[in-house]
Amino acid sequence: MIGHDFGGATALRTLLINRRRFSQLVLIDPVALSPWGSPFFRHVQQHEAALAGLPDFIHAAAVRAYVETAAHSQLADSVWRSIVAPWTGDAGQAAFYRQIAQADERYTDEIQSCYPQIDLPTLILWGREDRWIPVDRGERLHALIPGSEFNIIDDAGHLAIEERPDALLSAIRTFIRR
């Protein structure tokens, strides 16, 4: 199971609450330890309906500006378009603000104490320059999961998947082969 950001939280909840077993777990800059969420998150949570009604061109610019803060390096325009595209249009725009408004620390708070119970091979990967979730969170998570491996991806932020895909895949392949 591989999970990035909230996908990491979902993978952890699936393992710890739903008791679904995986042979291995890879977490990439996961939302896993409180506190989390940005001032933007808090603003969206207070004004979801107003933001969901923004004109398309303003919304698209806002999404791109927000997501750009996750990157450490410059990404191609085509990458930004592919990241922003699912969050545009009537359904995408509403979904973008709804998923932020529904984000709640209780989803990680209720499993944090269970991390020491994880008993499967676990790899934690973190972009060294992650401004959304700092590296020290990865170090803390690594300390909580017995036997986990922790690798830092240099020259990458929260979007290591886009910024350093070769380094990320190399670390994952090495881990999976063991």
C-alpha positions in Angstrom: 0.0 0.0 0.0 1.4 3.4 -1.0 -0.2 6.6 0.3 0.8 10.3 -0.1 -0.5 13.2 2.0 -4.1 12.3 3.0 -3.7 9.0 1.1 -1.1 8.2 3.8 -3.7 9.0 6.5 -6.2 6.8 4.6 -3.7 3.9 4.4 -3.0 4.2 8.1 -6.7 4.3 9.0 -7.4 1.3 6.8 -4.6 -0.6 8.5 -5.4 0.4 12.1 -9.1 0.9 12.2 -10.4 -1.3 9.4 -7.8 -4.0 10.2 -6.9 -4.5 6.5 -3.5 -6.1 6.3 -0.9 -5.1 3.7 2.4 -6.9 3.0 4.2 -3.5 3.1 3.4 0.1 3.7 4.9 3.1 2.0 4.0 6.6 3.3 5.1 9.7 1.3 4.8 12.9 3.3 1.7 11.6 5.0 -0.8 13.6 7.0 -0.3 11.5 10.2 0.5 13.6 13.2 -1.3 16.6 14.7 -1.3 19.5 14.4 -1.8 19.8 10.7 -3.6 22.1 8.3 -2.7 25.5 7.1 -4.2 29.0 7.5 -5.7 28.4 4.1 -7.4 25.2 5.4 -8.9 27.1 8.3 -10.1 29.9 6.0 -11.8 27.4 3.7 -13.4 25.6 6.6 -15.0 28.9 7.6 -16.0 30.1 4.1 -16.5 26.9 2.0 -19.7 28.1 0.3 -18.3 31.5 -0.7 -15.2 30.0 -2.1 -17.0 27.2 -4.0 -18.9 30.0 -5.8 -15.7 31.8 -7.1 -15.6 32.5 -10.9 -13.7 29.7 -12.6 -10.7 31.7 -13.6 -10.2 33.0 -10.1 -10.6 29.6 -8.6 -8.2 27.9 -11.0 -5.6 30.6 -10.2 -6.2 30.2 -6.5 -5.8 26.4 -6.6 -2.5 26.7 -8.6 -1.1 29.3 -6.3 -2.0 27.2 -3.3 -0.6 23.9 -4.7 2.6 25.7 -5.9 3.5 26.3 -2.2 3.9 22.5 -1.9 6.7 22.4 -4.5 10.3 23.0 -3.9 11.4 23.1 -7.5 9.9 24.6 -10.6 7.6 22.2 -12.4 6.5 22.3 -16.0 3.2 24.1 -16.9 1.8 20.8 -18.1 2.3 19.3 -14.6 0.5 22.2 -13.0 -2.3 21.9 -15.5 -2.7 18.2 -14.7 -2.7 18.9 -10.9 -5.3 21.7 -11.2 -7.6 20.1 -13.8 -9.4 17.7 -11.5 -10.3 20.6 -9.2 -11.9 22.7 -11.9 -15.4 22.8 -13.4 -18.5 22.8 -11.3 -17.9 19.4 -9.7 -14.2 19.8 -9.3 -14.4 23.2 -7.7 -17.0 22.2 -5.2 -15.0 19.0 -4.4 -11.8 21.0 -3.8 -13.3 23.2 -1.1 -15.5 20.4 0.3 -12.5 18.0 0.9 -10.6 20.8 2.7 -13.7 21.8 4.8 -14.1 18.1 5.8 -10.5 17.7 6.9 -10.3 17.3 10.6 -7.5 16.4 12.9 -9.7 13.8 14.7 -9.0 11.5 11.7 -5.3 11.3 12.7 -5.8 12.0 16.5 -7.7 8.7 16.9 -4.9 6.6 15.3 -1.7 8.3 16.4 -1.5 6.3 19.6 -1.7 3.1 17.5 1.4 3.7 15.4 3.6 1.7 17.7 1.3 -1.3 17.0 2.2 -1.3 13.3 4.1 -4.6 12.6 4.7 -4.7 8.9 7.6 -3.4 6.8 7.0 0.4 6.6 8.9 2.9 4.5 8.5 6.6 5.2 9.6 9.0 2.4 9.8 12.8 2.9 10.7 15.7 0.7 13.6 17.5 2.5 12.1 20.9 1.6 8.4 20.0 2.4 6.8 23.3 3.6 3.4 21.8 4.1 4.5 19.0 6.5 8.0 19.6 7.8 10.6 16.8 7.9 10.5 16.7 11.7 7.0 15.2 11.4 8.5 12.4 9.4 11.2 11.8 11.9 8.6 11.7 14.7 6.4 9.2 12.7 9.5 7.1 12.0 10.2 7.0 15.8 6.6 5.9 16.5 6.5 3.0 14.0 8.7 0.1 15.1 11.3 -1.0 12.5 10.2 1.6 10.0 12.7 3.0 7.5 12.9 6.8 6.9 14.4 8.2 3.8 14.6 11.9 2.9 14.3 12.9 -0.8 16.7 15.7 -1.5 15.7 18.7 -3.6 12.0 17.9 -3.2 9.1 19.4 -1.3 5.7 17.9 -0.6 5.4 17.0 -4.3 8.3 14.6 -4.4 6.2 12.5 -6.7 6.5 15.2 -9.4 9.8 16.8 -8.4 12.0 13.7 -7.9 10.1 10.7 -9.3 13.2 8.7 -10.1 14.6 9.1 -6.5 11.2 8.2 -5.1 10.7 5.1 -7.3 14.3 3.9 -6.6 13.7 4.1 -2.8 10.3 2.3 -3.2 11.7 -0.4 -5.5 14.6 -1.1 -3.1 12.2 -1.4 -0.2 9.8 -3.6 -2.0 12.5 -6.0 -3.2 13.7 -6.7 0.4 
